[in-house]
Amino acid sequence: MRKVIISLAPVRAGAPVDKKKLAEDVEKSVLAGAGMCHLHCRRPDGTLTSDITDFIASFEEILARTDVVVQASTGGVSDMNIVERCNPLNYRRVESSSLNGGTTNLGEAVYINTFEDINYCAKASYDRGIIPEVEVFDIGMIYNIERSRRETAYRSPVFYNLVFGHRGGMQADIPCLLAFRSAVPANARWGVTHYGRENWEFLAAAIALGASVVRIGFEDSAYLAPGRQAQWNYELVKRLAELIRAMGLETATPEETREIMGMKDLRKKEAAGMGTGNEDI
């Protein structure tokens, strides 16, 4: 049976972070079907930072409660440079990272990711045994990554996260989904994020078309049903898991997520005690 990875992005941009409540929510989300948790490096007040202290504290609280694949974001619109944005990769329990595929408009902000940034982030991830998930906001970014692969050794298959819904990027409609999917290389895997989501139809279409990963959570949308916002992330995960199973598929456990994404090498590294959590890039 085909397994679909549910990737949970549980923190709204700029929202305060209570690590104990977050850990409770993620624990229930894993029980509901999530396999991976995606966090930005934030202070308790929700602002982005290059200091990974609170990022580590949040994941330590989560991992004390449940086994989940740790995905570190290397993105977000801020004044940080790419070296600072990659600081979360120094946390020894990171298994996956976001890798942004190029520069785009996010509303009125310009989200800058140069080719130098892309190559730096890819190398910083792979040097640590971390599997990147490439975030692409328009089709051209897929070709950016194909160019980057000629300069940096990527592990196969490459995972693409096709991001829809941001003002300035691809919009969440079927023609855009089909166009985006058609540009993904045949030897790669892909998933979707629907930012600002107000329905479930687009995610259902992506799953039907073969998405390996579907992202859900308050970072992108709290929409649960018409006129109803979720109070907890696990409600969204439960609804998405129900949708996946209704399509005759199943959600991937954290261990199955590691298998699908090729993370076994990292598990061996952690078991051997390699990495202190604060190496220099």
C-alpha positions as CSV (number, residue, x, y, z in Angstrom):
1,M,0.0,0.0,0.0
2,R,1.3,3.4,-0.9
3,K,2.3,5.5,2.1
4,V,2.0,9.3,2.2
5,I,4.2,11.3,4.6
6,I,2.3,14.0,6.6
7,S,4.8,16.8,7.4
8,L,3.6,19.0,10.2
9,A,4.5,22.7,10.3
10,P,2.9,23.6,13.6
11,V,3.9,27.2,14.4
12,R,2.3,30.3,12.8
13,A,4.8,32.9,11.6
14,G,5.4,35.4,14.4
15,A,3.2,33.5,16.9
16,P,4.6,32.9,20.5
17,V,6.1,29.4,21.0
18,D,5.2,27.6,24.2
19,K,7.4,24.5,23.9
20,K,5.4,22.3,26.3
21,K,2.1,23.0,24.5
22,L,3.8,22.6,21.2
23,A,5.2,19.2,22.3
24,E,1.8,18.0,23.4
25,D,0.3,19.1,20.1
26,V,3.1,17.3,18.1
27,E,2.7,14.2,20.1
28,K,-1.0,14.0,19.4
29,S,-0.3,14.8,15.7
30,V,2.1,11.9,15.4
31,L,-0.6,9.6,17.0
32,A,-3.0,11.0,14.3
33,G,-0.6,10.2,11.4
34,A,2.2,12.8,11.2
35,G,5.6,11.5,10.3
36,M,7.7,14.7,10.3
37,C,7.8,18.0,12.1
38,H,9.1,21.2,10.5
39,L,10.2,24.1,12.7
40,H,11.9,27.4,12.1
41,C,14.5,28.7,14.6
42,R,12.4,31.1,16.7
43,R,12.6,32.9,20.0
44,P,9.8,32.3,22.5
45,D,8.1,35.4,21.1
46,G,8.0,33.9,17.6
47,T,10.6,36.1,15.9
48,L,13.2,34.4,13.7
49,T,16.7,34.1,15.1
50,S,20.1,32.5,14.3
51,D,20.4,31.4,18.0
52,I,19.4,27.7,18.0
53,T,18.9,27.5,21.8
54,D,15.1,27.6,21.8
55,F,14.9,25.6,18.6
56,I,16.8,22.8,20.3
57,A,14.7,23.1,23.5
58,S,11.5,22.8,21.5
59,F,12.6,19.7,19.7
60,E,14.1,18.1,22.9
61,E,10.7,18.6,24.5
62,I,8.9,17.1,21.5
63,L,11.3,14.1,21.2
64,A,11.0,13.4,24.9
65,R,7.3,12.6,24.2
66,T,7.3,11.1,20.7
67,D,9.4,9.8,17.9
68,V,9.1,12.1,14.9
69,V,11.4,13.1,12.0
70,V,13.1,16.4,12.8
71,Q,13.1,18.9,9.9
72,A,14.9,22.2,10.4
73,S,13.9,25.2,8.3
74,T,16.7,27.2,6.7
75,G,14.3,29.8,5.4
76,G,12.0,32.6,6.3
77,V,12.2,36.3,5.3
78,S,14.7,37.9,7.6
79,D,18.0,39.8,7.7
80,M,19.9,36.6,8.3
81,N,22.5,35.5,5.8
82,I,22.7,31.9,4.6
83,V,25.3,30.9,7.2
84,E,23.0,32.1,10.0
85,R,20.0,30.5,8.4
86,C,21.8,27.1,8.3
87,N,22.7,27.2,12.1
88,P,19.8,24.8,12.9
89,L,21.6,22.1,10.9
90,N,24.1,22.0,13.8
91,Y,21.5,20.4,16.0
92,R,22.6,16.7,16.0
93,R,19.0,15.4,15.8
94,V,18.1,17.1,12.6
95,E,17.2,14.5,10.0
96,S,15.8,16.7,7.2
97,S,16.1,20.4,6.2
98,S,14.3,22.8,4.0
99,L,16.4,23.9,1.0
100,N,15.0,26.9,-0.8
101,G,15.2,26.8,-4.6
102,G,15.5,30.4,-5.5
103,T,14.4,34.0,-5.1
104,T,10.7,34.9,-5.1
105,N,8.2,37.5,-3.9
106,L,6.3,36.7,-0.8
107,G,3.7,39.4,-0.6
108,E,5.6,42.6,-0.4
109,A,8.8,40.9,0.8
110,V,11.5,39.7,-1.5
111,Y,12.7,36.3,-0.4
112,I,16.3,36.1,-1.6
113,N,18.0,32.7,-2.3
114,T,21.0,33.1,-4.7
115,F,22.7,30.2,-6.4
116,E,25.5,30.6,-3.9
117,D,22.9,30.3,-1.1
118,I,21.4,27.2,-2.7
119,N,24.8,25.4,-3.1
120,Y,25.9,26.4,0.4
121,C,22.7,25.0,2.1
122,A,22.8,21.8,0.0
123,K,26.4,21.1,1.0
124,A,25.8,22.0,4.6
125,S,22.9,19.6,4.8
126,Y,24.6,16.7,3.0
127,D,27.9,17.1,4.9
128,R,25.8,16.4,8.1
129,G,23.9,13.4,6.6
130,I,20.8,15.5,6.5
131,I,18.2,15.0,3.7
132,P,17.0,18.3,2.2
133,E,13.5,18.8,1.0
134,V,13.7,21.4,-1.7
135,E,11.1,24.2,-1.4
136,V,10.1,25.6,-4.8
137,F,7.8,28.5,-5.3
138,D,7.8,28.5,-9.1
139,I,8.7,26.1,-11.9
140,G,12.1,27.8,-12.6
141,M,13.3,26.8,-9.2
142,I,13.3,23.1,-10.2
143,Y,15.7,24.0,-13.0
144,N,17.8,26.0,-10.4
145,I,18.2,22.8,-8.5
146,E,19.1,20.8,-11.6
147,R,21.9,23.4,-12.1
148,S,22.9,23.2,-8.5
149,R,23.3,19.4,-8.8
150,R,26.0,20.0,-11.4
151,E,28.0,21.8,-8.7
152,T,27.0,20.0,-5.5
153,A,26.5,16.3,-4.9
154,Y,22.8,15.6,-4.2
155,R,21.5,12.3,-2.9
156,S,18.9,10.6,-5.1
157,P,16.0,10.8,-5.1
158,V,15.7,14.6,-4.6
159,F,12.5,15.5,-2.7
160,Y,10.7,18.6,-4.0
161,N,8.1,20.5,-1.9
162,L,5.9,22.4,-4.4
163,V,4.7,25.5,-2.5
164,F,1.4,27.0,-3.6
165,G,-0.7,30.0,-2.4
166,H,1.8,32.7,-1.5
167,R,1.1,36.1,-3.2
168,G,3.9,36.3,-5.8
169,G,4.2,32.5,-6.3
170,M,2.3,29.6,-7.9
171,Q,-1.4,29.5,-7.0
172,A,-3.3,26.5,-5.7
173,D,-5.3,25.5,-8.8
174,I,-5.2,22.3,-10.9
175,P,-3.5,23.8,-14.0
176,C,-0.6,25.1,-11.9
177,L,-0.4,21.8,-10.1
178,L,-0.2,19.9,-13.3
179,A,2.4,22.2,-14.8
180,F,4.5,22.1,-11.7
181,R,4.3,18.3,-11.4
182,S,5.2,17.9,-15.1
183,A,8.5,19.8,-14.4
184,V,9.6,17.5,-11.6
185,P,12.3,15.2,-12.9
186,A,11.2,11.6,-13.4
187,N,13.8,10.3,-10.8
188,A,12.6,12.7,-8.1
189,R,9.8,12.7,-5.5
190,W,7.5,15.5,-4.7
191,G,5.0,16.8,-2.2
192,V,2.9,20.0,-1.7
193,T,2.3,22.8,0.7
194,H,-0.9,24.9,0.3
195,Y,-0.3,28.2,2.0
196,G,-3.5,30.1,3.0
197,R,-5.6,27.0,2.4
198,E,-9.3,27.4,2.6
199,N,-10.4,24.0,1.3
200,W,-9.1,20.4,1.1
201,E,-9.7,19.8,-2.6
202,F,-6.2,20.9,-3.8
203,L,-4.5,18.6,-1.3
204,A,-6.7,15.7,-2.4
205,A,-5.8,16.4,-6.0
206,A,-2.1,16.4,-5.2
207,I,-2.4,13.1,-3.3
208,A,-4.3,11.6,-6.3
209,L,-1.5,12.7,-8.7
210,G,1.2,11.0,-6.6
211,A,2.4,13.3,-3.9
212,S,4.8,11.6,-1.5
213,V,4.6,14.3,1.2
214,V,1.8,16.6,2.2
215,R,2.5,19.5,4.6
216,I,-0.2,20.6,7.0
217,G,-0.2,22.9,10.1
218,F,-0.7,26.4,11.4
219,E,2.3,27.8,9.6
220,D,0.3,27.5,6.4
221,S,-3.4,27.4,7.4
222,A,-5.7,26.5,10.4
223,Y,-8.6,25.8,8.1
224,L,-10.5,22.7,9.3
225,A,-13.9,23.0,7.7
226,P,-16.2,25.7,6.3
227,G,-16.4,28.4,8.9
228,R,-14.2,26.5,11.3
229,Q,-10.6,26.9,12.3
230,A,-8.6,24.2,14.1
231,Q,-7.6,24.9,17.7
232,W,-4.8,22.4,17.6
233,N,-2.6,21.1,14.8
234,Y,-3.5,17.5,15.6
235,E,-7.0,18.2,14.4
236,L,-5.6,19.1,10.9
237,V,-3.4,16.0,10.9
238,K,-6.4,13.8,11.8
239,R,-8.5,15.3,9.0
240,L,-5.7,14.9,6.5
241,A,-5.1,11.3,7.6
242,E,-8.8,10.5,7.1
243,L,-8.6,12.0,3.6
244,I,-5.6,9.8,2.8
245,R,-7.2,6.7,4.0
246,A,-10.4,7.4,2.2
247,M,-8.4,7.3,-1.0
248,G,-7.2,3.8,-0.2
249,L,-3.7,4.9,1.0
250,E,-2.0,5.1,4.4
251,T,0.0,7.6,6.4
252,A,3.7,7.0,6.9
253,T,4.9,6.5,10.5
254,P,8.1,8.4,11.5
255,E,10.2,5.2,10.8
256,E,8.5,4.7,7.5
257,T,9.2,8.4,6.7
258,R,12.9,7.7,7.3
259,E,12.8,4.7,5.0
260,I,11.0,6.6,2.2
261,M,13.4,9.6,2.5
262,G,16.6,7.6,2.9
263,M,17.5,8.7,6.4
264,K,18.9,5.4,7.7
265,D,22.5,6.6,7.5
266,L,21.7,9.5,9.8
267,R,20.3,7.2,12.4
268,K,23.5,5.2,12.3
269,K,25.5,8.4,12.8
270,E,23.4,9.4,15.8
271,A,23.7,5.9,17.3
272,A,27.4,6.1,17.0
273,G,27.4,9.4,19.0
274,M,28.8,11.5,16.2
275,G,28.1,15.2,16.4
276,T,27.8,17.4,19.4
277,G,25.0,19.6,18.3
278,N,27.2,22.7,17.9
279,E,29.8,22.0,15.2
280,D,30.8,25.0,13.0
281,I,29.6,25.1,9.4
